[in-house]
Amino acid sequence: MTTERWALGGDLSVATIGYGTMKLTGWPSGDRPDRETALAVLRRAVELGVNHLDTSNYYARDGVAANDLIREALYPYPDDLVIVTKVGALVEGSDIALPAEEKTGLTPDNLRRGVEANLRSLGVDRLDVVNLRMGDLDRSQTSLAEPLEALLALREEGLIRHLGVSNVTGAEFEQARAIAPIACVQNLYNLAQRDDDPLVDVCAEAGIAYVPFFPVGGFRPITAERLEAVAARHEATVPQVALAWLLARSPNILPIPGTGSLRHLEENVAAGSLTLSAEDMAELG
């Protein structure tokens, strides 16, 4: 298990490997563990030192909701537990299937509704971090300025501690920084998908956390072959090497791998103790 930490928002000390809860619900589609396994995974994550959970009120399907699972498994919460949630164009989990013109969550009223729903379902008075998720609507007709200003107002009310952004371009990130203090960026990034390389570095220079989602999947054949070779040298799994690469890439990277398996959870957390050599990093490219 890694002992490395990052000060999220400057004042929330988190372990560099967190946990994403989406897979516990099977949202938006796919398999999910049974309820007892889901609760056991959350409790085991905390036992292993994970204190950064990623969730959202709209991670819900067929009556199974991530926030409800977190509350049932972990409330009253450990003092150092940091729960990061998100709001955006989606208000309910089923909204993902709506056409763009019917995804209305970016209005000030619906953003408040989303924040209040997260507060209520998690059973807290203030949310540690709320990410404004962009990218669910046509970018040419969607600006983050108004929704981020609405979240900033909720922060000033005391309902939110820190703000982040998710699914943003580099230009949107710079726009966000001009509006509000930004604690983190949550975007797609992994060993094979590195379009955000410049943004990772900009965030690192500014002391802002970069939280990659989909951190261990989608590898092309040549990448998978190299990963397998490095994994064999370390007697590790391919996902462990992919996570270790992220941690070696930059100290501000905080992966949030999700899983519904206790075994995979333990392997993911153990990746924090895997140190890749210069040879390994060169081979992975």
C-alpha positions as CSV (number, residue, x, y, z in Angstrom):
1,M,0.0,0.0,0.0
2,T,1.3,3.4,-0.9
3,T,2.1,5.9,1.9
4,E,2.2,8.8,-0.6
5,R,-0.2,11.6,0.0
6,W,-1.6,14.6,-1.8
7,A,-3.1,17.7,-0.3
8,L,-6.3,17.9,-2.3
9,G,-7.5,21.5,-2.4
10,G,-4.4,22.3,-0.2
11,D,-5.9,21.0,3.0
12,L,-7.4,17.5,2.5
13,S,-4.7,14.9,2.8
14,V,-5.5,11.9,0.6
15,A,-3.7,8.7,-0.3
16,T,-2.6,8.8,-4.0
17,I,-4.8,5.7,-4.9
18,G,-8.5,6.3,-4.3
19,Y,-11.6,4.4,-5.2
20,G,-14.3,5.1,-7.8
21,T,-17.8,3.8,-6.8
22,M,-19.5,3.8,-10.2
23,K,-19.0,0.0,-10.8
24,L,-20.8,-0.8,-7.5
25,T,-24.0,0.3,-9.2
26,G,-23.6,-1.0,-12.7
27,W,-24.3,2.5,-14.0
28,P,-24.9,3.3,-16.8
29,S,-24.9,-0.3,-17.8
30,G,-23.1,-3.5,-17.0
31,D,-22.6,-6.0,-14.2
32,R,-22.5,-5.0,-10.5
33,P,-21.7,-6.9,-7.3
34,D,-24.5,-7.9,-4.9
35,R,-25.2,-5.4,-2.1
36,E,-23.2,-7.2,0.6
37,T,-20.1,-7.5,-1.6
38,A,-20.4,-3.8,-2.5
39,L,-20.6,-2.8,1.1
40,A,-17.6,-5.1,1.9
41,V,-15.6,-3.5,-0.9
42,L,-16.2,0.0,0.5
43,R,-15.3,-1.1,4.0
44,R,-12.2,-3.0,2.9
45,A,-11.0,0.0,0.9
46,V,-11.0,2.2,4.0
47,E,-9.2,-0.6,6.0
48,L,-6.5,-0.6,3.3
49,G,-6.0,3.2,3.8
50,V,-8.1,4.5,0.9
51,N,-9.6,7.8,2.0
52,H,-10.6,9.3,-1.4
53,L,-13.9,8.1,-2.7
54,D,-15.3,9.3,-6.0
55,T,-19.1,9.2,-6.4
56,S,-22.2,11.0,-7.7
57,N,-25.8,11.1,-6.8
58,Y,-26.6,10.1,-10.4
59,Y,-24.5,6.9,-10.1
60,A,-27.7,4.9,-9.6
61,R,-29.5,2.2,-11.5
62,D,-32.4,-0.1,-10.7
63,G,-32.6,1.1,-7.1
64,V,-28.9,0.7,-6.4
65,A,-27.2,4.1,-5.7
66,A,-23.5,4.7,-4.9
67,N,-24.2,7.4,-2.3
68,D,-26.6,5.1,-0.4
69,L,-24.0,2.3,-0.4
70,I,-21.3,4.7,0.9
71,R,-23.5,5.9,3.7
72,E,-24.6,2.4,4.7
73,A,-21.1,1.0,4.6
74,L,-19.1,3.8,6.2
75,Y,-21.4,6.3,8.2
76,P,-20.4,7.8,10.6
77,Y,-17.5,8.6,8.3
78,P,-13.8,8.4,9.4
79,D,-12.4,11.8,10.1
80,D,-10.0,11.7,7.2
81,L,-12.4,10.3,4.6
82,V,-12.7,12.6,1.6
83,I,-15.8,12.1,-0.6
84,V,-15.6,13.7,-4.0
85,T,-18.9,14.0,-6.0
86,K,-20.0,15.6,-9.2
87,V,-22.9,17.4,-10.8
88,G,-23.5,18.5,-14.4
89,A,-25.9,18.1,-17.2
90,L,-27.2,14.8,-15.7
91,V,-29.4,15.1,-12.7
92,E,-30.7,11.5,-12.4
93,G,-28.9,8.4,-13.5
94,S,-31.4,7.8,-16.2
95,D,-30.7,11.2,-17.8
96,I,-27.8,9.7,-19.6
97,A,-30.2,8.3,-22.2
98,L,-31.9,11.7,-22.8
99,P,-31.2,13.7,-25.9
100,A,-28.9,16.7,-25.3
101,E,-31.7,19.3,-25.2
102,E,-33.4,17.5,-22.3
103,K,-30.3,17.2,-20.1
104,T,-31.0,20.2,-18.0
105,G,-28.7,19.8,-15.0
106,L,-26.4,22.8,-15.8
107,T,-29.0,25.4,-14.8
108,P,-28.4,27.1,-11.4
109,D,-31.6,25.5,-10.0
110,N,-30.7,22.0,-11.1
111,L,-27.1,22.3,-9.9
112,R,-28.4,23.3,-6.5
113,R,-30.8,20.3,-6.7
114,G,-27.9,18.1,-7.5
115,V,-25.7,19.4,-4.7
116,E,-28.6,19.1,-2.2
117,A,-29.3,15.5,-3.3
118,N,-25.7,14.6,-2.7
119,L,-25.7,16.2,0.7
120,R,-28.9,14.4,1.6
121,S,-28.0,11.0,0.3
122,L,-24.5,11.1,1.8
123,G,-25.8,12.5,5.1
124,V,-23.4,15.4,5.4
125,D,-23.7,19.2,5.8
126,R,-20.9,20.1,3.4
127,L,-19.4,18.3,0.4
128,D,-15.7,17.9,0.4
129,V,-15.3,18.4,-3.3
130,V,-17.8,18.9,-6.1
131,N,-16.7,18.5,-9.7
132,L,-18.5,20.3,-12.4
133,R,-18.8,17.7,-15.2
134,M,-18.8,19.0,-18.7
135,G,-18.8,17.1,-22.0
136,D,-22.3,15.7,-21.9
137,L,-23.6,18.5,-24.1
138,D,-22.5,20.1,-27.4
139,R,-19.4,22.0,-26.4
140,S,-20.0,24.6,-29.1
141,Q,-23.2,25.6,-27.3
142,T,-22.2,25.0,-23.7
143,S,-20.1,27.2,-21.5
144,L,-18.9,26.3,-18.0
145,A,-18.9,29.9,-16.8
146,E,-22.5,30.1,-15.6
147,P,-22.7,26.6,-14.0
148,L,-19.3,27.1,-12.3
149,E,-20.4,30.5,-10.9
150,A,-23.5,28.8,-9.6
151,L,-21.4,26.2,-7.8
152,L,-19.1,29.0,-6.5
153,A,-22.2,30.6,-4.9
154,L,-23.1,27.3,-3.2
155,R,-19.5,27.1,-2.0
156,E,-19.9,30.6,-0.5
157,E,-23.0,29.4,1.2
158,G,-20.9,26.7,2.9
159,L,-22.4,23.7,1.1
160,I,-19.2,22.9,-0.7
161,R,-15.6,23.0,0.5
162,H,-13.7,22.8,-2.8
163,L,-14.6,22.9,-6.5
164,G,-13.2,20.8,-9.4
165,V,-13.9,20.3,-13.0
166,S,-14.4,17.1,-15.1
167,N,-14.4,16.2,-18.8
168,V,-12.9,19.6,-19.6
169,T,-10.6,20.8,-22.4
170,G,-7.4,22.8,-21.6
171,A,-9.2,26.0,-22.6
172,E,-12.1,25.2,-20.3
173,F,-9.7,24.5,-17.4
174,E,-8.1,27.9,-17.9
175,Q,-11.5,29.5,-18.0
176,A,-12.5,27.7,-14.8
177,R,-9.3,28.9,-13.0
178,A,-10.2,32.5,-13.8
179,I,-13.6,32.0,-12.1
180,A,-12.9,30.0,-9.0
181,P,-10.2,28.2,-7.1
182,I,-9.9,24.7,-8.7
183,A,-8.9,21.8,-6.5
184,C,-8.8,19.0,-9.1
185,V,-9.4,18.0,-12.7
186,Q,-11.0,14.7,-13.5
187,N,-10.5,13.6,-17.1
188,L,-9.8,10.5,-19.2
189,Y,-6.2,9.6,-19.0
190,N,-4.1,6.5,-19.0
191,L,-1.0,4.9,-20.4
192,A,-2.5,4.6,-23.9
193,Q,-4.6,7.7,-23.9
194,R,-2.4,10.7,-23.2
195,D,-4.0,13.6,-25.0
196,D,-4.1,15.4,-21.6
197,D,-0.3,15.3,-21.1
198,P,0.0,19.1,-21.3
199,L,-2.9,19.5,-18.8
200,V,-1.4,17.1,-16.4
201,D,1.8,19.2,-16.4
202,V,-0.1,22.5,-16.1
203,C,-2.0,21.1,-13.1
204,A,1.2,19.8,-11.5
205,E,2.9,23.2,-11.8
206,A,-0.2,24.9,-10.1
207,G,-0.4,22.3,-7.3
208,I,-3.8,21.0,-8.6
209,A,-4.7,17.3,-8.5
210,Y,-5.3,15.5,-11.7
211,V,-7.7,12.6,-11.2
212,P,-7.7,10.2,-14.2
213,F,-10.8,8.1,-14.8
214,F,-10.6,4.9,-16.8
215,P,-7.0,4.5,-15.6
216,V,-6.4,0.9,-16.5
217,G,-8.3,0.1,-19.7
218,G,-8.4,0.5,-23.5
219,F,-4.8,-0.5,-24.2
220,R,-3.8,-1.1,-27.8
221,P,-2.1,-4.4,-28.6
222,I,1.5,-3.1,-28.6
223,T,0.9,-1.2,-25.3
224,A,-0.7,-4.4,-23.8
225,E,2.4,-6.4,-24.8
226,R,4.8,-4.0,-23.1
227,L,2.6,-3.9,-20.0
228,E,2.6,-7.6,-19.8
229,A,6.4,-7.7,-20.1
230,V,6.9,-5.2,-17.3
231,A,4.3,-6.9,-15.2
232,A,6.1,-10.3,-15.6
233,R,9.3,-8.7,-14.4
234,H,7.7,-7.4,-11.3
235,E,5.4,-10.4,-10.7
236,A,2.5,-8.0,-10.9
237,T,-0.7,-7.7,-12.8
238,V,-1.2,-5.5,-15.9
239,P,-3.6,-3.1,-14.0
240,Q,-1.1,-2.8,-11.2
241,V,1.6,-1.7,-13.7
242,A,-0.8,0.7,-15.4
243,L,-1.6,2.3,-12.0
244,A,2.1,2.4,-11.1
245,W,2.9,4.2,-14.4
246,L,0.3,6.9,-13.6
247,L,1.8,7.4,-10.1
248,A,5.3,7.7,-11.6
249,R,4.1,10.0,-14.4
250,S,3.4,12.9,-12.0
251,P,3.0,13.4,-8.2
252,N,-0.3,15.2,-8.7
253,I,-2.0,12.2,-10.3
254,L,-4.6,10.5,-8.1
255,P,-6.1,7.4,-9.8
256,I,-9.5,6.3,-8.7
257,P,-9.8,2.7,-10.1
258,G,-13.2,1.2,-9.6
259,T,-14.1,-2.4,-9.0
260,G,-16.7,-4.6,-7.5
261,S,-14.2,-7.3,-6.5
262,L,-12.4,-7.5,-3.2
263,R,-9.4,-9.2,-4.9
264,H,-9.1,-6.5,-7.5
265,L,-9.5,-3.8,-4.9
266,E,-6.6,-5.2,-2.9
267,E,-4.4,-5.5,-6.1
268,N,-5.2,-1.9,-7.1
269,V,-4.2,-0.6,-3.7
270,A,-1.1,-2.7,-3.7
271,A,0.0,-1.0,-6.9
272,G,0.9,2.0,-4.8
273,S,3.9,0.0,-3.5
274,L,5.1,-0.9,-7.0
275,T,8.1,1.1,-8.1
276,L,8.8,1.1,-11.8
277,S,12.5,1.5,-12.9
278,A,13.7,3.9,-15.5
279,E,14.0,0.9,-17.8
280,D,10.3,0.1,-17.2
281,M,9.2,3.6,-17.9
282,A,11.3,3.7,-21.1
283,E,9.8,0.5,-22.3
284,L,6.2,1.7,-21.6
285,G,7.0,4.9,-23.6
